[in-house]
């Protein structure tokens, strides 16, 4: 459970990113605050953006309607814990895939896997982020493959693992990707440890595991 002090720091960081015109933060603002949903990255970064806006974004990312609701609903640490704890909170993890063509990779994720493009960066783009529901995947353009393809396939070296909530959803997702013509490195199967999963291979050979409960 994140504590209030860490969330305050996250809000200040978002505010600083906006002031520094750090383009990836525009995607967070657009997806989290409805009033920015129709704006481009440049338009968002040109808008007035205050600490209260950043705090509202943090609140909504954590399931609260407002910063005040978050403060009321989120248990806070004691003063003693604030002075003795030095452990930072990790908000989320975002896998990064190395790809040869950002546009082609974005097209694959949107047209085949049902993702949406959160942002692209550069002219021509060399970095991008795609999203679907709670999953975020970063795409980084590289001139040459960074891993041996034969080794990757032989050892089943995954580039990302994406999870769903229940057995019905993993089956439904498999059928959706199958109908969209995705390339399967591994078909849907039940694992000895109780999961059901399948693996998609993207156009650059990256292996993407989709997994959920077996029952």
C-alpha positions in Angstrom: 0.0 0.0 0.0 1.6 3.3 -1.0 1.8 6.0 1.7 0.7 9.6 1.4 4.2 11.0 1.5 5.3 8.9 -1.5 2.2 10.0 -3.4 3.0 13.6 -2.7 6.5 13.1 -4.1 5.0 11.4 -7.2 2.7 14.4 -7.8 5.6 16.9 -7.5 7.6 14.8 -10.0 4.8 14.8 -12.5 4.6 18.6 -12.1 8.3 19.0 -12.7 8.1 16.7 -15.8 5.4 18.9 -17.2 7.4 22.1 -16.5 10.4 20.5 -18.2 8.2 19.5 -21.2 9.1 15.8 -20.7 6.8 14.3 -23.4 6.1 10.9 -21.9 4.3 12.6 -19.0 1.7 14.0 -21.4 0.4 10.4 -22.1 -0.2 9.9 -18.3 -2.0 13.2 -18.1 -4.2 12.5 -21.1 -5.2 9.0 -19.9 -5.8 10.1 -16.3 -7.6 13.4 -16.6 -10.6 13.6 -18.8 -10.2 17.3 -19.6 -6.9 16.6 -21.4 -8.2 13.5 -23.2 -8.5 15.1 -26.7 -5.3 17.1 -26.6 -2.0 16.2 -28.3 1.2 15.9 -26.3 2.3 19.5 -27.3 -1.1 20.9 -26.3 -1.0 19.3 -22.9 2.5 20.5 -22.2 1.5 24.0 -23.3 -1.4 24.1 -20.8 -1.2 25.6 -17.3 -0.6 22.6 -15.0 -0.5 23.1 -11.2 0.4 20.9 -8.3 -3.3 20.3 -7.6 -3.7 18.9 -11.2 -0.8 16.5 -10.6 -2.3 15.5 -7.2 -5.6 14.8 -8.9 -3.9 12.7 -11.5 -2.1 10.6 -8.8 -5.5 10.2 -6.9 -7.2 8.9 -10.1 -4.4 6.6 -10.9 -4.9 5.1 -7.4 -8.7 4.7 -7.8 -9.8 7.9 -6.0 -11.9 10.7 -7.5 -9.9 13.5 -5.9 -6.8 14.2 -3.9 -9.0 14.9 -0.8 -10.7 11.5 -1.3 -7.3 9.9 -1.5 -6.1 11.6 1.7 -9.3 10.5 3.5 -9.3 6.9 2.2 -5.6 6.1 2.2 -4.0 5.0 5.5 -1.1 7.2 6.4 2.1 6.2 8.2 2.8 7.4 11.7 5.3 10.3 12.3 7.7 7.7 13.6 7.5 5.6 10.5 8.1 8.7 8.4 11.3 9.5 10.2 12.7 5.9 10.2 11.6 4.4 6.9 13.9 4.8 3.9 12.2 2.3 1.6 10.9 3.8 -1.6 7.6 2.7 -3.2 7.6 1.3 -6.8 4.5 2.5 -8.6 4.5 0.1 -11.6 6.7 -1.7 -14.1 6.7 -1.2 -17.8 8.5 -3.7 -20.1 10.6 -2.3 -22.9 10.8 -4.0 -26.3 13.5 -3.4 -28.8 12.1 -3.0 -32.3 13.4 -2.2 -35.7 10.5 0.1 -36.8 8.4 2.1 -34.3 5.5 2.6 -36.7 5.4 -1.1 -37.7 5.5 -2.1 -34.1 2.7 0.3 -33.2 0.6 -1.0 -36.0 1.0 -4.6 -34.8 0.0 -3.7 -31.2 -3.0 -1.7 -32.3 -4.3 -3.7 -35.2 -3.5 -7.2 -33.9 -3.4 -7.0 -30.1 -5.9 -4.3 -29.5 -3.6 -1.8 -27.8 -3.7 2.0 -28.3 -0.7 4.2 -28.9 -0.1 6.3 -25.7 2.6 8.4 -27.4 5.4 8.4 -29.9 8.6 10.5 -29.5 11.0 11.8 -32.1 11.0 12.7 -35.8 11.0 10.0 -37.1 9.8 8.3 -33.9 12.4 6.3 -32.0 10.4 5.7 -28.9 6.8 4.9 -28.2 4.4 3.5 -25.6 1.3 1.4 -26.2 -1.4 0.5 -23.7 -4.3 -1.7 -23.2 -6.3 -1.5 -20.0 -3.7 -1.5 -17.2 -0.8 -2.8 -19.4 1.8 -0.4 -20.7 4.6 -1.5 -23.1 7.4 0.8 -24.1 9.0 0.4 -27.6 12.6 1.4 -28.3 14.0 1.5 -31.9 17.3 -0.1 -32.4 19.3 -0.6 -35.6 20.3 -4.2 -34.9 18.8 -7.0 -32.8 20.0 -7.0 -29.2 19.5 -10.7 -28.6 20.3 -13.8 -30.7 17.1 -15.0 -32.2 17.9 -18.7 -32.1 18.9 -18.4 -28.4 15.7 -16.5 -27.6 13.5 -19.2 -29.2 15.5 -22.1 -27.8 15.5 -20.8 -24.3 12.0 -19.2 -24.5 13.4 -15.8 -23.4 10.4 -13.7 -22.7 10.4 -9.9 -23.4 7.2 -9.2 -21.4 4.6 -11.0 -19.3 1.0 -9.6 -19.2 -1.6 -11.0 -16.9 -5.4 -11.2 -16.9 -7.8 -11.8 -13.9 -9.3 -15.2 -14.6 -9.4 -18.3 -16.7 -12.3 -17.0 -18.9 -10.4 -13.9 -19.8 -7.2 -15.7 -20.9 -9.3 -17.9 -23.2 -11.2 -14.9 -24.6 -7.9 -13.1 -25.2 -6.4 -16.1 -27.0 -9.4 -16.4 -29.3 -9.3 -12.6 -30.0 -5.6 -12.7 -31.0 -6.2 -15.9 -33.0 -8.9 -14.2 -35.0 -6.7 -11.2 -35.6 -4.0 -13.4 -37.1 -1.4 -13.1 -34.4 1.7 -15.4 -34.6 1.7 -17.8 -31.7 5.0 -19.1 -30.4 3.0 -21.2 -27.9 -0.7 -21.9 -28.1 -2.9 -21.7 -25.0 -2.1 -24.4 -22.5 -2.4 -25.3 -18.9 0.8 -25.2 -16.8 1.8 -27.5 -14.0 1.8 -24.6 -11.5 -1.9 -23.8 -12.2 -1.7 -21.1 -14.8 -3.1 -21.0 -18.3 -1.0 -19.1 -20.8 0.1 -18.5 -24.4 3.0 -16.7 -26.1 2.8 -14.2 -29.0 5.7 -13.4 -31.2 5.8 -9.9 -32.4 7.2 -8.8 -35.8 10.7 -8.3 -34.2 10.6 -11.8 -32.6 10.0 -10.5 -29.1 8.1 -13.2 -27.1 5.1 -11.8 -25.2 3.6 -14.1 -22.5 -0.1 -13.7 -21.7 -1.1 -15.5 -18.6 -4.0 -16.0 -16.2 -5.4 -18.4 -13.6 -6.1 -21.9 -14.7 -9.5 -22.1 -13.0 
